[in-house]
Amino acid sequence: MKSVLLMLVLINSAMAANPVVIIDTSMGAIEVELNEAKAPISVKNFLGYVKDGFYDKTIFHRVINGFMIQGGGMTADMKEKRTKAPIKNEAGNGLTNSVGTIAMARTGVVDSATSQFFINVSDNMALDHKGESADSFGYAVFGKVTSGLHVVERIKKVKTGMMGGHGDVPMDTVLIKSIVLKSSLPKSVQPKSAKPTSSKPKK
């Protein structure tokens, strides 16, 4: 009986585990745990792009040290990729834009996020949900970096400038080689550069 109960606990734990993705970049790998419970729409949308291979050979096209690094929608020649329909903004889910969290990028329209995301490199509480207006709705956090924060720290320090009419673009391309579900990779081929971070992002 005890063995059966233990097996059920293990099964339930496995089912409850959040999906983890590996963002393999030209500067190293970043491991991100996605929060399905708090941001089901954003996570489903993001994983849809992951499974389609959409993020392969895109770039981090906007980098602002002290703020965030943004990617997931532009190619190395600064051309925007065609995306799926925009999704509902889940900024009111209680998650905050603290250091190491990943959130959906969008335009000034509340429900306009598609494929682009950003990783916070500072505690950006000004981006959190504060109201229902377009100016105060905020940006939806849907996960956090669990390994490879040192890679994020390296990316945030790259030299940036103007390119193709866009500002804050890395002068040396920061390529997103791929984004894949960690569970889909054999341990022997998982990127070795994803190491435990020295500090955990706040919940």
N, C-alpha and C positions, 0 to 999 in steps of 0.2 A: 504493500500500500504506500509506504514512504517513497519507494522508488518511482511509483506512478505519479505521486504528487510532485516529486522533484522534477520529473520529466515535463509535467505540465507547466511548472514554474519556468523552466528553461525555454520551453516553446513560447510561452507568453512573453518572456523577456526578449526573445529573438524577434517576435512579431512587433513588439513595441519599440524596437531600436530605430532611431532616426537614420535616414539614408545619409551616407557620407560620399562626397565627391573629391576627386583629386584634380586640381587645376595645375596642369603641367605647363610651365612657362619657360621662356628662354633664360630666365634668371633663377630657376629652381621650381620646386613643387610646393603647392599650398593645399592643405587638406581642410575641407570645410564640412561641418555637420549641419544638415538642413533640419529646420524645425517644422515638421509636418503638422504637429498639433496646433501650433500658433499661427502658421501661415500656409494652410493647405493649398490655396489657389496659387500663390507665388511658387511654392515648391513644385507643384504639379507642372506649372508652366516652365520653370527652369529645367526640370528633368526631361521635359518633352524636347527642349532644344538640345540637351545633352545627348539624349538617345538618337536624335537626328544627325549628330555630328556637326551641328550648326556652329559651335564655338571653335572648331578646329581651324587654326591659322587666322583667327581674329587677333586683335591686339588690345593692350591697355592703352587707349588713345587719349586719356585725360588723366593727368597726374598732378595733384596739388599737395605738396608736403605740408603737413599740419592740418589736412582736411580729409582727402580720400584718394583712392586710385580707382578709375572707372574703365570698364571694358565690356567686351561681349557683343559688339555690334558693327565694328569697323574692321576693314582689311588693312594690310600693311601699306597700301597706297591710299589710305584714308577714304575709301569708298564704303558707304553704309550698306549693309546687307539687308535684303528683303526679309521681313519678319512676319509672324502670325499676328492675329488680331490682339489689340491691347487687353489687359486684364484689370480686374477690380483691385483697387488699392487697399491693402490690408494693414496700413500704418497704425490703425487703432487696436492692434493685437496685444499691446502691452510690452512688446520688445523695444529696446532703446538702441539708438545709433551710437553705441559705445565702441571703444577701440576693438578692432578685430571682428566686428560683426559685418555681415554682408547684407546689402539691401538692394531693392529694385530702383534703378534710375528711371526718370520720367521727364516729361516736359512740364510746362506750367499747368497742364490739364491734370486733374487729380487721377483719373483712371486712364492713364496713357502709357504705362509701362509695358514693354514687350520683351526684348532679349537682354538689354543692357543692365548691368549691375555695377555696384561699387562696394569696395571694402573700406570701412572707416579706419583712418589711421590716427584719429583723435576722438575724444568724447564729443560727438556732434549732436548735443541735445536740442539744438535749434532745428534739427531735421525731424524730431519726434512729433507724433500726433498731438495736437493741442486743441483742435476744433474741427468744424465741418466745412469751413470756407477753403477755397483753393490755396490761400496763403498760409493757412494753419494746419492743413490736413496731414502733412508730413510724408515721410518716405518709409516704405514697408521693409522692415528687417525680416529676413527669413532664414537666418543661420549664423554661424560663427566659425571663425578659424580655430581649428583644434591642433594643427601642426603646420609649421612653415611660416609662422609670423615673422621670422627673420627674413624670409623672402619678400614679404610685404614691405618690411622696413627698408630693404635694399631698393625695391621699386620706387618707393616714395621719394627717394633721394636722387633719382636720375635727372639729368639736365633736360629742361623742357623749353619749348618755344612755339612759334607760329608755324603751321603747316596746313596747306589746303584750305585756308580760311578758318582754321580752328586754332584756338589757343591752348596752352598747357599740354602740348603734345610732346612726348619723349623724343629727343633728337636721335637717339639710338632705339630702334624698334624693340618694344617689350612684347614678344610674341606669346600668344596663348596657343601652345602646340595642340593641346586637346583638353577637354574636361570629360572625365569618365567616372562612373560609379565605382567606388573602391571595391565593392563586393563582386564586380565583374572581372577584376584583375587577380591572377594568381599571385600569391605573396612574392614569388621569385621575380616578378616583373614590376612590382609596385615601386614608384620612384623613391630612391633612397634619400633624396634631399629634404623630404618632409620630416622634420624633427619636432619633438615636443616643444611648445612655446614656453617661455619663461613666466608668462603671466596669462591668466584667463580673462576673457572679456566678461563684463558684467552682464547679468541677465536682466 
